[in-house]
Amino acid sequence: MIASFIDWSLRNRFLVLCAALILVGWGFKALRDTPVDAIPDLSENQVLVYADWTGRGPQEVEDQVTYPISVNLQGLRGVRAVRATSMFGFSLTTVVFEDRIPPLEARQRVTERLNLLGAQLPPGVTPLLGPDATGLGWVYQYYLHVDTNAAPAGYDLGRLRSIQDFNLRQQLQSVPGVAEVASIGGFLRQYSVEVNPTRLRAAGVSLAQVMDALLANHLNVGGKTIEENGQEFLVRGLGLLHGVDDIADVPVADRNGVPIRIRDVAVVEVGGDFRRGALDVGGEEAVGGIVIMRNGENAMAVIERVKTRLGEIGPSLPPGVVVRPFYDRSDLIARTIATLKDALVEEVILVTLAHVVFLFHFRSILIVTVPLPLSILVSFLLMRFFGITSNIMSLSGIAIAIGVLVDAGIVMTENVIRHCEEEERRVGRRLGAAETMECTRVAARQVGRPIFFAMAIIILAFV
């Protein structure tokens, strides 16, 4: 079979050349499209499920939220392990699937099972899926820097968190390839109603009445339409609260025709929500965000899109607010790829010089050197087909394999040259084209089979 393939290739050299050119073009396309990262993604095939139950202790969360979720998810097909953690007001479950299960199919199975858990969980608890990302999805992190020259008064952490949540986060999540943008640091601004028990007793009002009044007075309603003089008017009841004064003026009850308002029994102010962490940059508390890349995306391309979007958002930010990165994986990726690229170029140059010194035959140099970039392009084509990213491990394997390719090329070239020289000595003249082709065929058939099996054994060793 190998001998027949050699004979066919020598008879159809034009077709072989066309096939090589097609592989070159296809390989260049794969080279551009193959995802690039610094290190290979060795994380598990997992799906995260989290649920909030505000104010509850870890034991209550474990018994009523974490346990029902983890038990029901264990029965899914393809699940290898289920790990869960219960914290104050929060439950996190990690479902690890077998590697043969596609990530999207795994998320679909988890979603279908979670839809059946509504009756088993406490009211108000809704389990949600985590981002469609892996352990290496954390590709970019930034913080909001305030330039005191442009904004002398500065901004408090609550205002910066609002800018992050409502300006930056929403626009960055629309970037292709971004699974989630997580906000860190600062305070979630909220209106706080601090009830005075003494005033409640004096006014004869219960805490439940205060809560019901706040819920009932924060609502917009519709009243259909009114037609008059050939025109249609919308009827709306506007009751949304817009600030501290609106909340303080909400009536709770009345005594002898005198309304008792929120301000009479409580103090209303703007405060921060309960938090469990902070972001520290240079010894000062700050507000920032973490960009999580979607599973299977190109890290370099996603980071470039994020940077482009941040440049577009910058002019719309309040005066003095500047987005500054403090973790950017593209720098690490660029340095890693540059190092391996230099190593590959140096290796090709050294191989060429070795041929010049030992063989001193120009055509043999081309025969051995030209297949090197072709084999690299074919490698990228296969990497793209099997979903392997271009990282330090895969590129190092290519660099190691170049030595093996050179060895096979040298054996084949040297054997062809030796057969031609022996034939020239035998006939006492230079060989013609037909004679050279016949010597090449005999020499290639002689070493083709051993080279093929040697390469096959080395490939199996890599696998």
URMO-V514344 format. One line per field, one symbol per residue. ss: DSSP state (2 for helix, 1 for strand, 0 for the rest). psi: psi as a letter, one per 40 degrees, with the letter a starting at -180 (. if undefined). A space follows every 50 residues. Layout:
BEGIN
ss = ???
psi = ???
END
This chain:
BEGIN
ss = 02222222222022222222222222222222200100000000111111 11000002222222222222222000001111111110011111111000 00222222222222000222000000011000000001111111110000 00000022222222222222220000011111110000111111102222 22200022222222220000111111110011111110000002222200 11111001111222211111110000001110011101111110000022 22222222222222000000111111112222222222222222222222 22222222000222222222222222222222222200010222222222 22222222222222222222222222200000222222222222222222 2222222222220
psi = dddddddddddfddddddddddddddddddddehhhidiiheiigihhhi hhgheiiddddddeddddddddedeihehdihhihhahehhhhhhhiide hiddddddddddddeeedeeiihehhhiiiigiaeeegehiiihhhhddd gddahidddddddddecdddddeehhehdihhhiiahhhihhhhhhdddd ddefhiddddddddddeghhiifbihhhfeihhhhihheiheadddddeh hdaihfehihidedeihhihaiihieiihhhfeihihaihhhiiheihdd dddddddddddddddeiihehhhhiehheddddddddddddddddddddd dddddddddfhdddddddddeddddddddddddddefhihaddddddddd ddddddddddddddddddddddddddefiiiiddddddddddddddeddd dddddddddddd.
END
